[in-house]
């Protein structure tokens, strides 16, 4: 595959970033749906927020991770998840692309380190 022929674009042109939601008692729940926060899986619940495979991006704290889930999951309000604008997007490839980008450098400038939707959408990537 010749990567010099790949199209250059931004995340904002390929997907939306959906905010996680507040959730209580995810650490004591016996459900089988993983709950993700800014640094990865933090517990379980009974009801998913997202039912399709995608990428989870931490948005709050000193270290914000990038994670992939291929099964239903819940994201709390310290993370985003990618919602593709096209079914042609290879989400596993998107995951690896995001791992190579320093999302921790995308701070919004607030007292608590955080990543904004607009700064993430401006990140340049190459697509096949």
trRosetta pair geometry for C-beta under 8 A, 3 or more apart (Angstrom, degrees):
i j d omega theta_ij theta_ji phi_ij phi_ji
1 128 7.2 -37 -170 -127 134 117
2 5 5.0 55 101 7 105 109
3 6 5.2 -20 -164 -11 59 121
3 126 6.6 65 -172 130 94 153
6 126 3.9 64 118 173 134 110
6 127 6.0 168 -174 71 98 31
6 128 5.8 -51 -117 -95 99 38
7 126 6.9 147 74 -157 38 63
7 127 5.1 -23 64 59 94 91
8 124 6.0 0 -174 -172 101 108
8 125 7.4 165 -150 86 58 34
8 126 5.6 -37 -94 -98 62 69
8 127 8.0 162 -96 15 15 75
9 13 4.8 -104 179 65 113 138
9 14 6.3 106 118 -42 132 104
9 124 7.4 155 86 -150 24 64
9 125 6.2 -28 69 66 71 80
9 126 7.8 115 22 -118 72 24
9 127 5.7 -5 24 -2 121 118
10 13 5.1 100 60 2 76 99
10 14 7.5 -160 96 1 45 92
10 121 6.0 58 147 164 119 61
10 122 6.0 -48 -147 -146 136 22
10 123 6.3 129 -150 70 80 45
10 124 5.9 -52 -92 -97 72 48
10 125 6.9 116 -124 18 24 83
11 14 5.8 -74 -152 45 38 104
11 15 6.0 -45 180 46 78 96
11 17 7.8 41 139 -50 123 105
11 82 7.8 -99 -167 -117 111 115
11 120 5.8 -58 73 146 148 79
11 121 5.3 -123 79 -125 92 41
11 122 7.9 -15 36 32 94 20
11 123 5.3 31 -7 60 114 98
11 125 6.5 79 -59 -4 71 126
12 15 7.8 -88 -116 60 17 55
12 120 7.8 130 -57 102 85 69
12 121 3.0 58 -63 -168 110 107
12 122 6.9 23 -12 -56 126 38
13 85 7.7 -100 152 33 40 148
14 84 6.8 -44 156 -138 80 73
14 85 6.0 -167 173 27 29 106
14 86 7.1 -75 -153 26 67 102
14 89 5.8 113 -180 -98 109 132
14 94 7.7 -173 128 -108 143 125
14 125 7.7 -43 -3 58 146 132
14 127 7.1 162 -89 -74 136 141
15 82 4.5 2 161 -166 155 96
15 83 5.9 148 -170 70 91 43
15 84 4.9 -52 -102 -103 98 41
15 85 5.7 -149 -93 -13 35 82
15 89 6.7 72 -63 -110 106 174
15 94 7.6 65 -24 -143 147 153
16 82 7.6 138 73 -158 42 50
16 83 4.7 -19 62 62 91 104
16 85 6.8 102 -20 -64 80 90
17 57 7.1 -56 -135 47 117 130
17 80 4.1 -6 -177 -176 105 141
17 81 7.4 148 -156 67 60 27
17 82 6.5 -36 -101 -97 62 52
17 83 7.5 174 -93 16 13 84
17 117 4.9 -167 60 -126 130 94
17 120 6.0 65 -54 85 153 142
17 121 7.3 -119 -8 -60 118 92
18 50 7.5 142 77 -82 143 119
18 75 7.8 118 101 58 95 143
18 80 6.3 136 66 -164 42 76
18 81 5.3 -25 59 60 98 80
18 82 7.8 152 15 -114 86 4
18 83 5.1 67 -26 -24 115 120
19 77 6.5 19 168 -132 100 72
19 80 6.1 -45 -96 -106 41 73
20 36 7.5 -134 -101 84 140 84
20 37 7.8 -179 113 -116 176 49
20 49 6.9 90 -140 101 67 171
20 74 7.7 87 -150 159 100 65
20 75 3.4 -116 -103 124 106 88
20 76 4.7 50 145 98 138 17
20 77 4.8 -148 89 -77 92 30
20 78 6.7 -29 54 37 140 42
20 79 4.9 58 -25 64 135 73
20 80 6.9 -123 -22 -86 82 25
20 81 7.2 92 -69 -14 80 94
21 49 5.9 178 19 -114 114 138
21 74 7.6 -73 52 -170 97 94
21 75 7.3 94 17 82 65 68
21 76 6.9 -79 73 -134 42 40
21 77 6.1 -1 -166 -62 8 87
22 76 6.8 44 -120 -154 28 83
22 77 5.4 -6 -66 -19 61 127
23 26 5.1 52 122 -46 119 122
23 35 6.4 -140 88 -137 155 134
23 45 6.3 -71 -174 -77 139 149
23 74 6.1 77 -71 151 160 136
23 76 5.3 -106 25 -100 106 92
25 28 5.3 -61 -164 51 81 101
25 29 5.6 98 133 -48 89 97
26 29 5.7 -42 -137 15 34 121
26 35 4.3 -2 -173 -3 140 172
26 42 6.8 59 111 102 125 92
26 43 3.7 119 135 96 90 139
26 44 6.6 165 -174 59 76 26
26 45 5.1 -46 -119 -61 89 99
26 74 7.3 -143 -117 87 133 136
26 76 7.3 -119 3 -64 160 121
27 42 7.1 -56 -82 147 89 83
27 43 4.4 -97 -84 -101 49 134
28 43 7.9 -12 3 -152 35 129
29 43 6.7 85 40 161 97 110
29 44 5.3 -137 90 93 98 77
29 45 5.2 42 91 -106 162 47
29 46 6.5 -121 -178 -27 130 82
30 44 7.1 -4 -176 94 11 129
31 44 4.7 -170 73 146 77 98
31 45 4.7 -7 57 135 149 19
31 46 3.8 -139 -100 -68 133 54
31 47 7.7 -74 -142 -5 159 45
32 44 6.4 -11 -102 -163 13 129
32 46 8.0 52 26 -114 60 49
33 44 6.1 126 65 -164 50 74
33 45 5.0 -47 74 71 108 72
33 46 6.3 99 16 -161 118 5
33 47 6.6 -102 30 64 163 13
33 48 4.9 -145 -146 -72 138 75
33 72 5.8 -52 -128 113 103 99
33 73 6.2 160 179 -122 83 35
33 74 5.7 72 135 -14 116 100
34 41 5.0 -55 -168 -126 118 113
34 43 7.8 140 -159 88 52 36
34 44 6.1 -47 -103 -102 37 71
34 69 6.8 -156 67 -121 130 135
34 71 7.8 91 16 81 109 103
34 73 4.9 -29 72 -124 87 99
34 74 7.3 -166 99 32 44 73
35 41 6.9 103 70 -154 49 65
35 42 5.6 -66 100 64 96 81
35 43 4.4 -9 49 71 125 80
35 44 6.1 -156 -4 -85 95 15
35 45 5.4 82 -61 -12 113 104
35 73 7.2 160 -93 -175 25 83
35 74 4.7 -24 -109 74 74 104
35 75 7.6 158 -162 -92 59 21
35 76 6.3 48 177 -34 104 99
36 40 6.3 -76 -140 -176 86 25
36 41 5.7 -49 -94 -89 69 48
36 42 6.8 112 -137 8 22 89
36 56 4.7 -17 132 -176 159 166
36 67 6.1 -157 -139 70 137 147
36 69 7.1 -126 -41 -39 139 136
36 73 5.9 32 -9 162 109 132
36 74 7.2 173 21 87 70 50
36 75 5.0 -25 68 -108 98 71
36 76 7.2 -156 88 13 47 76
36 79 5.8 -64 122 57 98 162
36 81 8.0 100 70 -73 137 109
37 40 7.1 -8 56 57 70 32
37 42 4.5 26 1 -15 114 142
37 58 7.3 40 133 -114 56 95
37 75 7.8 144 -87 -159 31 62
37 76 5.1 -11 -96 47 80 117
37 78 4.8 25 -166 64 86 122
37 79 5.8 167 -172 -21 28 118
38 58 3.3 79 -164 -147 67 106
38 59 6.3 -116 -109 37 99 46
38 60 5.1 -110 -75 59 144 71
38 61 4.9 132 115 22 160 127
38 63 7.7 129 136 95 109 59
38 64 5.3 -75 -173 -122 100 72
38 65 6.6 116 149 25 55 81
38 78 4.1 -72 -38 138 100 112
38 79 5.3 -171 -82 -67 48 90
39 42 7.6 86 66 -65 84 106
39 58 6.0 45 -59 -93 42 145
39 61 7.2 -55 -43 82 101 155
39 63 6.3 54 -98 99 106 100
39 64 7.5 -113 -75 -129 62 30
39 65 4.9 90 -137 -1 43 124
40 65 5.4 -15 -45 78 83 157
40 67 5.3 134 -111 -73 71 143
41 67 7.6 164 -35 -158 73 161
42 76 7.3 -43 52 5 136 132
45 48 7.9 152 84 -76 107 38
45 74 5.1 3 40 9 135 152
47 74 7.0 73 94 -76 61 126
48 51 5.4 113 104 -78 143 71
48 72 3.6 -75 -85 173 158 110
48 73 5.9 58 -137 43 99 14
48 74 5.7 -148 -140 -59 43 75
49 73 7.0 -35 44 106 84 55
49 74 4.4 97 -5 -129 101 63
49 75 5.6 -105 66 27 143 72
49 81 7.9 147 103 12 113 144
50 54 6.3 -74 160 34 145 129
50 69 7.8 111 89 79 120 130
50 72 6.7 178 94 -147 54 60
50 73 5.8 -9 61 61 96 75
50 74 7.5 161 18 -96 76 30
50 75 6.7 30 -4 -6 120 106
50 81 5.5 -77 -52 100 161 164
51 72 4.7 -12 -121 -103 59 101
53 68 7.6 19 -176 180 92 88
53 69 6.5 -155 -139 103 60 56
53 70 4.2 2 -114 -129 117 56
53 71 7.3 19 -87 -37 79 27
53 91 5.6 157 120 77 97 152
54 68 7.6 -149 114 -144 27 63
54 69 6.7 -2 57 58 58 83
54 81 5.3 82 109 175 131 105
54 82 5.0 -162 -174 66 111 83
54 83 7.0 -16 -124 -83 155 43
54 84 7.4 -152 -112 -21 106 91
54 91 5.5 -101 -117 -150 45 142
55 66 6.5 -11 -174 -171 108 91
55 67 7.1 149 -161 80 59 43
55 68 5.6 -32 -103 -98 66 70
55 81 6.8 159 85 -154 46 66
55 82 4.6 31 53 11 94 123
55 91 6.0 -163 -29 -171 91 92
55 94 5.5 -119 -24 111 142 109
55 95 4.8 -173 -99 -87 112 77
55 98 6.0 120 -179 17 149 153
56 66 7.3 156 82 -159 56 42
56 67 4.4 -15 59 65 105 96
56 68 7.4 -166 16 -77 80 20
56 69 6.4 43 -19 -4 115 108
56 73 7.4 -73 -60 103 134 148
56 75 5.8 -174 -130 -103 115 122
56 79 5.4 21 179 161 97 137
56 80 7.3 162 -158 84 53 47
56 81 5.0 -31 -101 -98 66 86
57 64 7.0 35 169 156 69 112
57 65 8.0 -158 -147 98 39 45
57 66 5.7 -3 -108 -109 70 75
57 79 6.3 158 80 -165 41 85
57 80 4.8 -14 62 61 98 96
57 81 7.2 163 16 -94 75 32
57 82 7.2 77 -13 -41 111 87
57 98 6.6 -104 -95 -173 110 147
57 103 6.4 -150 -164 -142 108 165
57 115 7.2 -86 144 87 111 148
57 120 6.8 100 133 -129 160 148
58 61 6.8 -56 168 47 123 109
58 63 7.4 24 101 125 159 55
58 64 3.2 -165 96 -160 108 75
58 65 4.8 77 -15 38 129 56
58 66 7.3 -102 9 -60 85 43
58 78 6.7 -9 -150 137 77 89
58 79 5.1 -52 -106 -104 43 93
58 103 7.3 132 63 108 81 137
58 115 7.4 97 107 20 61 128
59 64 6.1 82 -63 -136 15 138
59 78 6.3 -172 57 170 80 47
59 79 5.6 155 6 -116 90 30
59 80 5.4 83 -46 -18 127 92
59 114 5.8 31 155 -162 75 82
59 115 4.6 -113 -137 56 67 91
59 116 7.8 94 -157 -76 111 21
60 64 7.1 122 44 -93 24 109
60 78 4.2 -90 39 -149 119 88
60 79 7.7 -97 18 -56 86 50
60 112 6.5 1 -157 143 92 118
60 113 7.4 125 -166 91 42 65
60 114 5.0 -8 -105 -107 61 93
60 115 7.9 -116 -53 21 36 74
61 64 6.2 143 65 -70 87 75
61 78 6.8 36 -16 -172 111 124
61 112 7.4 -24 -76 177 35 95
61 113 6.1 -19 118 74 16 101
61 114 7.8 70 4 -85 38 64
62 104 7.7 25 161 -146 45 119
62 113 5.4 99 -94 35 40 144
63 104 6.3 -30 -127 -98 47 131
64 79 7.9 156 -156 -107 96 80
64 103 5.4 -93 89 109 116 114
64 104 5.7 167 33 -84 90 74
64 113 7.7 -141 -30 127 108 109
64 115 5.8 -120 61 -10 176 127
66 95 6.6 153 150 -158 110 68
66 98 4.5 175 -142 120 150 114
66 99 5.3 -145 74 -79 138 64
66 103 6.7 129 -55 3 106 142
67 95 7.9 -38 140 -141 17 112
68 91 7.2 137 -139 140 106 97
68 92 6.6 60 -148 -115 153 61
68 95 4.2 -2 -72 -114 121 152
69 73 4.6 -5 149 -21 168 144
75 79 4.9 -110 -169 83 109 109
75 80 7.3 27 158 172 153 7
75 81 5.2 -162 -31 -33 158 114
76 79 6.6 73 64 23 61 95
80 115 8.0 -95 -2 93 123 112
80 117 7.1 137 -100 -94 150 82
80 120 7.4 -144 47 27 160 173
82 91 7.0 171 85 -131 131 100
82 94 6.4 -126 93 139 174 147
84 87 6.8 115 111 -88 135 29
84 89 4.2 -158 -132 42 131 137
84 91 6.9 -100 -49 -75 127 100
85 89 7.6 88 45 -26 61 133
86 89 5.5 117 75 -23 83 92
89 93 8.0 -143 176 62 65 106
89 94 6.2 26 170 -46 107 131
90 93 3.8 49 100 15 113 119
90 94 6.6 168 92 -17 58 83
90 128 7.6 26 8 24 129 124
91 94 5.1 -45 -143 34 39 118
91 95 6.4 51 153 -26 64 97
92 95 5.5 -44 -154 27 34 118
92 96 6.9 29 150 -13 62 102
93 96 5.9 -56 -152 38 34 107
93 97 6.3 38 149 -21 66 105
93 128 7.7 -52 178 -9 166 117
94 97 5.5 -53 -147 36 32 115
94 98 6.3 31 155 -18 66 106
95 98 6.0 -60 -151 37 27 108
95 99 6.6 32 150 -25 62 104
96 99 5.5 -46 -149 28 36 117
96 100 7.0 33 154 -18 62 102
97 100 6.1 -62 -162 33 33 108
97 101 7.0 22 148 -15 66 108
97 125 5.3 44 179 -138 141 126
98 101 5.7 -59 -149 36 41 109
98 103 7.0 16 -175 -46 91 124
101 123 5.6 42 -155 -158 157 140
101 125 8.0 -67 -53 -82 135 95
102 105 4.3 40 120 3 113 116
102 106 7.7 158 109 -23 69 83
103 106 5.4 -44 -163 16 52 120
103 115 5.7 -9 172 -97 96 154
103 120 7.0 18 -133 -105 104 96
104 107 7.6 11 168 -49 49 87
104 113 7.3 10 -158 169 79 136
104 115 7.9 -87 -103 -63 28 115
106 115 4.7 51 93 -127 112 96
106 116 7.3 -132 148 33 104 67
106 119 4.2 147 -173 135 108 130
106 120 6.3 83 163 -69 165 64
106 123 7.6 -55 -85 -62 138 111
107 110 7.7 -141 177 32 91 65
107 113 5.3 -70 -114 -143 111 79
107 114 6.8 84 -143 52 64 41
107 115 7.1 -69 -93 -81 32 58
108 114 5.1 -24 17 82 117 89
108 115 6.8 161 -34 -122 93 14
108 116 4.6 97 -89 -33 116 108
108 119 6.8 -143 -84 -12 72 140
110 113 7.7 176 71 -90 81 15
110 114 5.7 3 46 28 122 113
115 119 6.1 -123 -164 74 73 121
115 120 5.9 69 161 -54 114 106
116 119 4.7 91 59 9 88 100
116 120 7.0 -156 92 -3 47 87
117 120 5.9 -65 -153 40 30 109
117 121 6.1 30 155 -22 68 111
118 121 5.7 -54 -143 35 30 113
118 122 6.7 32 157 -23 62 105
119 122 5.9 -55 -154 29 33 113
119 123 7.8 53 148 -39 58 88
120 123 6.0 -33 -168 -3 42 115
